[in-house]
Amino acid sequence: MRPSFILDRNSDVTLQDQIRKGVIELMRSHAWPIGYRLPSSRTMARLLGVARNTVTIAYQQLVADGHVMARERSGLFVSGDLGAGRAGFGEVVGIAERATQGGMSWSERLPPLPALPEPRPANWQHYPYPFLDGCFDDSLFPVDDWREAASLSLKRRQVASWSGIADDDAALIEEIRTKILPRRGIYARPDEILLTLGTHHARVLALDLFCTEGSRVAIEDPGLFELRALIEARRGVWTPQPVDAEGVVTDARLAGCDLVMVTPSHQLPTGATLSLDRRRALLAAAEAHDLIVVEDDFECETNYLDEDFPAMRGMAGGSRVVYIAGLAKVLDPGLRLGFMVADREVIAHLRELRRLSVKQPPPNNQRAAAQFLSLGHYDSMMRRIGREFRTRQIALRDALNHYLPRSIAIQPVRGGTTMWVRGAAGLDVADLAAAAERRGVLIERVDSYYAGTAPPGLFRLGVTSLPVERIRPGVATLTAALNDVLEKKAEPPPILTGRALRRKMSGARLECRTVYGDPCTILLMPDGTMTGRAGYADEDIDTGRWWIEGDRWHRQWQSWSYGEATSFQVAVEGDVVQWLGAGQRIVDWALIGRIGDLAPS
């Protein structure tokens, strides 16, 4: 009988294990009942297209596990019924029959679910350009280093030390206490730290302890939609606090609250960093209004574009702060290890709440993480992904500035892994997301982060999910999708040609802004050279050349715009020059004056 399973040669599961699983499934489904003789190893190898030795190894393991027995000079036979011993086996009611036997009306007993955002595509890795934050491409995970740490944690003596633990692993607590927390300006005793099943579990525990019926909780707006649902489930009342470029706004609305939950390092979802003045103001407000602050230090170790600010837990007044963080997000999808830091009385209560629900995180994961930290793998991983994320973030910024300089604006960030993007007036982000997906680009809509109606034209781009070499072509493809959605309605002003074009551009001084808001001045010298200065202190300088061929204006920088030659049609109206690309779409514009004149105001 030909086996009814197919081997996947691209799978991480070995061929031997795939054969074992396939045979066991045939036994479980009674396709191969008790006493059934298995095909010989030679026959099975031919049917599956593998080496005979591969089948022999799989068969040997099946015999060792007792699923198959060998009879001398007769072959291998199914030795037992995998269905035997299961409750009700032999009296199983079919699905259709069960549904008609006085079926339960569950809809009357189940509470309504909160409105959740649309899930990300499960097959996001199949898209060429998935700009999704929190999804990680395979290159980022430290496979070899984690394998070493996990292997050490499974040594016999190690297993004996953690297998009976009913609390947090002291080795991991010590690593967090001495290596991770001091970098955030936090110094804690072991009894001031609690391990959790990731940062989301930590948020749930904090709300379990501090949010009761009628409690007023200040949350960021935009912010995590889960927080609104969790607060409502506890019959608390959430109060939205607006977020700007300096993070959450601290104002009079905090006065009537009992608890405030913030993400100061990289506000989720905008990426804004809470300024030092705002941190002090929030701690002062907490003292004045007797507030408890939950500091969710999201992406705390990715401030690679600027200096770190200290965690509020480590600042004056930080005793009112319950600190939440986790190991690097690249580990989080599989590891699910977070931690909380607070005064020991608070941690003692949180420990009891955890014990009543999920107990402690799996001890084997705790010990493997402790080994990972103690061997220095965590520090080297953070340095590596810090460099990688910095490279990707700058690549995304530069690509947006190159392809969409006047179609979007981005919020300046100190690091992190996302860009908060505001599109041009009239942009329908739902249409853009659909058009982009058809071209293989995934972007994140942000409607669900807002307590009310989201401002138009906003979306998010992340860099954790695709390597740097795919960022520029991904943005180019997104630009094509955006152009499809946002067709230009107004006719461009008259296009300059020939001598008029040369007269206007020769000796011109151009004043504009980059996509990330920095001022930029470009001087077009009569001899065809040009100089550009960007930034508030002219910190970014480049040179290049410009020329005219036919009725098109050409430019090529040394470094800016990837050092590539580009050409445009040019239209001038008053003090504004516009560059027109394919389909006479306006791709960039600037205020135009003359070299030696004052910059246009």
C-alpha positions in Angstrom: 0.0 0.0 0.0 1.5 3.4 -1.0 1.9 5.7 2.0 -0.5 8.7 1.9 1.9 11.3 3.1 4.4 13.4 1.3 7.9 14.5 2.5 8.7 18.2 2.6 12.4 18.5 1.8 12.3 22.3 2.7 11.1 21.6 6.2 13.2 22.0 9.3 11.9 18.5 10.4 14.3 15.7 9.4 13.2 13.2 6.8 13.4 10.4 9.3 11.1 12.3 11.7 8.6 13.1 8.9 8.5 9.4 8.0 7.8 8.5 11.7 5.0 11.0 11.9 3.5 9.8 8.7 3.5 6.2 9.8 2.0 7.1 13.2 -0.8 9.1 11.5 -1.6 6.1 9.2 -1.8 3.9 12.4 -3.9 6.4 14.3 -6.4 6.7 11.4 -6.6 2.9 11.1 -5.4 3.0 7.5 -2.7 0.7 8.9 -4.5 -1.4 11.6 -3.1 -3.7 14.2 -1.1 -6.5 12.6 -0.6 -4.6 9.4 2.7 -5.4 7.8 4.8 -2.3 6.9 6.4 -2.0 3.5 10.0 -3.1 3.5 12.6 -0.3 4.0 13.7 -0.8 0.3 10.1 -0.5 -0.9 9.3 2.5 1.3 12.5 4.3 0.2 11.6 3.8 -3.4 8.0 5.1 -2.9 9.1 8.2 -1.0 12.2 8.8 -3.1 14.7 8.8 -0.2 17.8 6.7 0.7 17.0 3.3 2.2 19.1 4.2 5.3 16.7 7.1 6.0 13.8 4.7 6.2 15.7 2.2 8.3 16.5 4.8 10.9 12.8 5.9 11.1 11.7 2.2 11.4 14.2 1.6 14.2 12.8 4.5 16.2 9.3 3.3 15.7 10.3 -0.2 17.0 12.1 1.4 20.0 9.0 3.4 20.8 6.8 0.3 20.7 4.6 1.4 17.8 6.0 -1.3 15.6 7.3 -4.8 16.3 9.7 -6.9 14.4 9.0 -10.6 13.6 12.0 -12.6 12.7 12.2 -13.3 8.9 8.7 -11.8 8.5 9.1 -8.0 8.6 7.7 -5.2 10.7 4.1 -5.0 11.9 1.8 -2.5 13.6 1.9 -3.6 17.3 -0.9 -1.6 19.0 -3.9 0.6 18.5 -3.0 4.2 19.1 -6.7 5.0 19.7 -6.9 2.5 22.6 -7.2 4.0 26.1 -8.7 7.3 24.9 -11.9 8.3 26.7 -15.0 7.2 24.8 -13.1 5.6 22.0 -15.5 3.4 20.0 -18.4 5.6 21.1 -17.5 8.8 19.4 -20.3 11.0 18.2 -19.9 12.5 14.8 -19.8 16.3 14.4 -23.1 16.6 12.6 -24.8 14.2 15.0 -23.4 16.1 18.1 -24.8 19.4 16.7 -28.3 18.1 16.6 -28.5 16.4 20.0 -30.0 19.3 22.1 -27.1 21.6 21.1 -26.1 24.3 23.5 -27.0 27.9 22.6 -23.6 29.4 23.3 -24.3 32.8 21.9 -26.7 33.5 24.8 -24.0 32.7 27.4 -20.9 34.3 25.9 -20.0 37.9 26.6 -19.5 40.2 23.6 -15.9 40.5 22.4 -14.2 43.8 21.9 -13.7 45.1 18.4 -10.2 43.9 17.5 -8.1 45.1 14.6 -7.7 43.0 11.5 -5.0 40.4 12.0 -1.8 40.6 10.0 -1.6 38.1 7.1 -0.5 34.8 8.5 1.7 34.4 5.4 3.3 37.8 5.7 6.7 36.2 5.0 5.6 35.3 1.5 5.3 39.0 0.6 8.4 40.6 -0.8 8.0 43.9 1.1 6.3 43.4 4.5 6.9 46.7 6.4 5.4 45.2 9.6 6.8 46.0 13.0 7.0 43.2 15.4 7.4 40.5 12.7 11.0 39.4 12.5 12.9 38.0 9.5 14.9 34.9 10.2 18.3 36.6 10.0 17.8 38.4 13.3 17.3 35.4 15.6 20.6 34.2 17.2 20.1 30.5 16.4 23.5 29.2 17.3 23.9 31.2 20.5 20.4 30.3 21.7 21.0 26.7 20.9 24.2 26.8 23.0 22.3 28.4 25.9 19.4 25.9 25.7 21.8 23.0 25.5 23.6 24.1 28.6 20.3 24.5 30.5 19.5 20.9 29.7 22.6 19.4 31.2 21.6 16.8 33.9 22.8 19.0 36.8 21.1 22.1 35.4 17.8 20.2 34.9 18.0 19.0 38.5 18.4 22.6 39.7 15.4 24.1 37.8 13.0 21.3 37.3 11.5 21.5 40.8 11.4 25.4 40.9 7.9 26.8 41.6 9.1 30.4 41.4 11.4 32.7 39.4 14.9 31.3 38.6 17.3 33.1 40.8 20.0 32.9 38.1 17.8 34.8 35.6 16.7 37.4 38.2 20.4 38.1 39.0 21.3 38.5 35.3 18.4 41.0 34.8 19.2 42.8 38.0 22.9 43.3 37.3 23.1 43.5 33.5 19.8 44.8 32.0 18.4 47.2 34.6 21.5 49.3 35.4 21.6 50.3 31.7 18.1 51.9 32.3 19.3 53.6 35.5 17.4 51.1 37.7 19.0 49.4 40.7 16.8 46.8 42.3 16.9 44.0 44.9 15.9 40.5 43.8 12.6 40.7 45.7 11.7 43.8 43.6 11.7 41.9 40.3 9.0 39.5 39.0 9.2 37.4 35.8 6.2 37.4 33.5 5.1 35.6 30.3 6.1 38.6 28.2 5.2 42.3 28.5 1.5 41.8 27.7 1.2 39.5 30.7 2.9 42.2 32.8 0.3 44.8 31.7 -2.5 42.3 32.6 -1.0 41.8 36.0 -0.7 45.5 36.6 -4.3 46.1 35.8 -5.4 43.1 37.9 -3.8 44.8 40.9 -4.6 48.4 40.3 -7.7 48.6 38.2 -11.0 47.8 40.0 -14.5 48.8 39.2 -14.6 52.6 38.8 -10.9 53.1 38.6 -9.8 55.8 36.2 -6.9 54.9 34.0 -5.1 57.5 31.8 -3.8 55.9 28.6 -2.0 57.2 25.6 -4.0 58.2 22.5 -3.0 56.8 20.1 -2.1 53.8 22.1 -2.6 50.1 22.6 -6.1 49.0 21.8 -5.7 46.0 24.2 -5.5 48.4 27.1 -8.9 49.9 26.4 -10.4 46.4 26.3 -8.6 45.2 29.4 -9.7 48.3 31.4 -13.3 47.9 30.3 -13.3 44.2 31.2 -12.4 45.2 34.8 -15.2 47.9 34.7 -12.7 50.6 34.9 -12.8 53.9 33.0 -10.0 54.9 30.6 -9.1 58.5 29.9 -7.2 59.2 26.6 -4.1 61.4 26.9 -3.0 62.9 23.6 0.5 62.2 22.2 2.7 64.6 20.3 6.3 64.7 19.2 7.6 64.7 22.8 5.4 61.8 23.9 2.3 61.7 26.1 0.9 65.2 27.1 0.8 65.8 30.8 -2.1 68.1 31.6 -5.0 68.7 34.0 -6.8 65.5 32.9 -4.4 63.4 35.0 -5.8 65.0 38.2 -8.9 62.7 38.3 -7.1 59.5 37.5 -5.8 56.7 39.7 -3.4 55.1 37.3 -1.5 56.2 34.2 0.1 53.8 31.7 2.8 55.1 29.3 5.4 53.8 26.8 8.1 56.5 27.2 11.1 55.0 25.3 9.3 54.6 22.0 5.6 55.4 22.3 3.5 52.7 20.8 2.5 53.2 18.0 4.0 56.6 17.0 7.6 55.9 18.1 7.9 59.3 19.9 10.2 59.4 22.9 9.0 61.0 26.1 11.3 64.0 26.7 13.2 64.4 29.9 11.1 67.4 30.9 7.9 65.5 30.3 9.2 62.6 32.4 9.8 64.9 35.3 6.5 66.6 34.8 4.7 63.2 34.8 6.4 62.2 38.0 5.6 65.5 39.6 1.9 65.1 38.6 1.9 61.6 40.0 3.1 62.9 43.3 0.6 65.8 43.3 -2.4 63.7 42.4 -1.4 60.4 44.2 -1.1 58.5 40.9 0.5 55.2 40.2 2.6 55.1 37.0 3.0 52.0 34.9 6.1 52.5 32.7 6.0 50.1 29.8 9.6 50.4 28.5 8.8 49.3 25.0 11.9 48.9 22.8 14.0 50.4 25.6 17.3 49.3 24.1 16.9 50.7 20.6 17.7 54.4 21.1 20.6 54.1 18.7 20.0 57.5 16.9 20.4 59.6 20.1 21.2 59.4 23.8 19.1 57.3 26.1 16.9 58.9 28.7 16.8 57.2 32.1 13.8 55.1 32.9 11.3 56.9 35.2 11.6 54.1 37.7 15.2 55.1 38.2 14.5 58.9 38.5 13.6 60.9 41.6 10.0 60.0 42.5 10.4 56.7 40.8 9.0 54.7 43.8 5.5 55.4 42.4 6.5 53.7 39.1 5.8 50.0 38.2 8.3 49.2 35.5 7.6 46.7 32.7 10.0 45.5 30.1 11.1 42.3 28.4 14.0 40.7 26.6 14.7 41.9 23.1 11.6 41.7 20.9 13.5 39.5 18.4 13.3 36.8 21.1 9.8 37.5 22.3 7.6 35.7 19.8 9.0 32.3 20.9 10.4 33.0 24.4 7.7 35.2 26.0 9.8 36.4 28.9 9.2 39.8 30.5 9.7 41.3 33.9 8.3 43.9 36.3 10.2 46.0 38.8 8.5 47.7 41.7 8.7 48.1 45.5 8.8 44.7 47.2 5.3 45.0 48.6 3.9 45.5 45.1 5.9 42.6 43.7 4.7 40.3 46.5 1.1 41.1 45.6 1.8 40.6 41.9 3.5 37.3 42.6 0.3 36.0 44.3 -1.8 37.2 41.4 0.5 35.4 39.0 0.4 32.2 41.1 -3.4 32.2 41.0 -3.4 32.4 37.2 -0.5 31.0 35.1 2.1 30.5 37.8 5.7 31.3 36.8 7.1 31.2 33.2 8.4 27.8 32.2 11.6 27.1 34.2 13.5 25.6 31.3 13.0 28.9 29.3 14.1 30.9 32.4 17.3 28.9 32.7 18.1 29.0 29.0 17.6 32.8 29.1 19.9 33.0 32.2 22.6 31.1 30.3 22.1 33.3 27.2 22.7 36.4 29.3 25.6 35.0 31.3 27.5 33.9 28.3 27.4 37.5 26.9 25.2 36.4 23.9 22.5 38.9 24.8 24.9 41.9 24.8 26.4 40.8 21.5 22.9 40.2 20.0 21.8 43.7 21.1 24.9 45.3 19.5 24.3 43.4 16.3 20.6 44.1 15.9 21.1 47.7 17.1 23.5 48.2 14.2 21.1 46.4 11.8 18.0 48.3 12.9 19.9 51.6 12.7 20.9 50.7 9.1 17.4 49.7 8.2 15.8 52.7 9.8 18.1 55.1 8.0 17.6 53.2 4.8 13.8 53.6 5.2 14.1 57.3 6.0 16.4 57.9 3.0 14.1 55.9 0.6 11.1 57.8 1.7 12.9 61.1 1.3 14.0 60.0 -2.2 10.7 58.7 -3.6 8.1 60.6 -1.6 9.6 63.9 -0.6 6.3 65.8 -1.0 3.7 63.1 -0.7 4.3 62.2 3.0 5.9 63.4 6.2 7.4 61.3 9.0 7.8 62.0 12.7 11.5 62.3 13.8 12.5 59.5 16.0 15.5 58.7 18.3 15.7 55.1 17.2 13.2 52.2 17.4 12.0 50.2 14.4 9.1 52.1 12.9 8.2 55.2 11.0 4.9 57.1 11.7 3.9 58.4 8.4 1.4 61.1 7.4 0.2 61.1 3.8 -0.9 64.0 1.7 -4.4 65.5 2.1 -7.1 63.2 0.7 -5.1 60.0 1.0 -7.4 57.0 1.9 -5.1 54.7 3.8 -7.4 51.7 3.3 -7.2 52.1 -0.4 -3.4 52.5 -0.2 -3.0 49.4 1.9 -5.1 47.4 -0.6 -3.2 48.8 -3.6 0.1 48.2 -1.9 -0.7 44.6 -1.0 -1.6 43.8 -4.6 2.0 44.9 -5.4 3.5 42.8 -2.6 3.9 45.6 0.0 2.4 45.3 3.5 1.9 48.5 5.6 0.1 48.9 8.9 -3.1 50.9 9.3 -3.4 52.7 12.6 -7.1 53.2 13.1 -7.3 50.7 16.0 -4.8 52.6 18.0 -7.1 55.7 18.4 -9.8 55.9 21.0 -11.9 57.9 18.6 -11.7 58.5 14.8 -8.1 58.4 13.6 -6.8 61.4 11.7 -6.8 60.8 7.9 -3.8 59.7 6.0 -1.8 58.0 8.8 0.0 54.7 8.6 3.0 52.9 10.0 6.1 51.3 8.4 8.3 48.9 10.3 11.8 47.5 9.5 12.0 44.4 11.6 10.5 42.1 9.0 12.6 42.7 5.9 16.4 43.0 5.2 17.9 46.3 4.3 18.4 45.4 0.6 14.6 45.1 0.2 13.8 48.5 1.8 14.5 50.8 -1.1 12.7 48.6 -3.8 9.8 48.2 -1.3 9.5 52.0 -0.9 9.7 52.4 -4.7 6.8 49.9 -5.1 4.8 51.6 -2.4 5.3 54.9 -4.3 3.8 53.3 -7.4 0.8 52.1 -5.3 0.4 55.6 -3.8 0.5 57.2 -7.2 -2.3 54.8 -8.3 -4.4 55.8 -5.3 -3.6 59.5 -5.2 -4.0 60.7 -8.8 -3.2 64.3 -9.3 -6.4 66.3 -10.0 -5.1 69.8 -10.7 -3.2 70.6 -13.8 0.5 71.5 -13.3 1.6 75.0 -14.1 3.3 75.6 -17.5 6.4 73.6 -17.9 9.7 75.4 -18.6 11.6 74.4 -21.7 14.9 75.1 -23.4 16.5 78.5 -22.6 13.8 79.5 -20.2 14.6 76.4 -18.1 18.3 77.1 -18.2 17.9 80.8 -17.2 15.6 79.9 -14.3 17.8 77.1 -12.8 21.3 78.6 -13.3 22.3 80.4 -10.2 19.1 79.4 -8.3 18.9 79.0 -4.6 16.4 76.3 -3.5 14.9 76.1 0.0 12.9 73.0 0.9 12.5 70.4 3.7 13.4 66.7 3.9 10.7 64.2 4.5 11.7 64.1 8.1 11.3 67.8 8.5 14.9 69.2 8.4 15.5 72.3 6.4 17.5 71.9 3.2 19.2 74.5 1.0 20.5 73.7 -2.5 22.7 76.1 -4.6 22.7 75.5 -8.4 25.9 77.1 -9.7 26.1 78.5 -13.2 29.0 76.1 -14.0 26.8 73.0 -13.4 27.9 72.2 -10.0 25.6 72.2 -7.0 25.9 72.1 -3.2 23.3 70.9 -0.7 23.1 71.5 3.1 20.5 69.8 5.3 19.8 70.0 9.0 19.4 72.9 11.4 23.2 73.2 11.7 24.1 72.2 8.2 25.2 68.8 9.6 24.5 66.9 6.3 26.3 68.3 3.3 26.7 66.9 -0.3 27.8 68.1 -3.7 26.9 67.1 -7.2 26.1 68.4 -10.7 23.1 69.5 -12.7 22.5 69.8 -16.4 19.8 70.2 -19.0 19.2 67.8 -21.9 16.4 68.8 -24.2 13.6 70.1 -22.0 14.4 68.0 -18.9 16.5 69.1 -15.9 18.9 66.5 -14.6 20.8 66.2 -11.3 23.2 63.7 -9.6 24.5 64.0 -6.1 27.6 62.3 -4.7 25.7 60.6 -1.9 22.2 62.0 -1.6 19.5 60.1 -3.6 21.8 57.1 -3.8 24.2 59.0 -6.0 22.0 58.3 -9.0 21.3 60.6 -11.9 17.6 61.6 -12.1 15.7 63.8 -14.5 12.5 65.8 -14.3 10.3 68.3 -16.1 10.2 71.6 -14.3 7.4 74.0 -13.7 7.6 77.3 -11.9 4.8 79.3 -10.4 5.7 82.5 -8.5 8.4 81.6 -6.0 7.7 77.8 -6.2 9.6 75.4 -8.4 8.1 72.0 -9.0 9.7 68.8 -10.3 7.4 66.6 -12.3 7.8 62.8 -12.7 6.0 60.2 -14.7 2.4 61.2 -15.6 3.4 64.8 -14.7 2.9 64.1 -11.0 4.6 66.5 -8.7 7.4 64.6 -6.9 9.1 67.5 -5.2 9.0 71.2 -4.8 11.0 74.1 -3.3 11.0 77.8 -2.9 13.3 79.4 -5.5 15.4 82.4 -5.2 18.8 83.6 -6.5 22.3 82.9 -5.0 23.3 85.9 -3.0 19.7 86.9 -2.2 18.3 86.3 1.3 16.6 82.9 1.6 12.9 83.1 0.9 10.9 83.5 4.2 
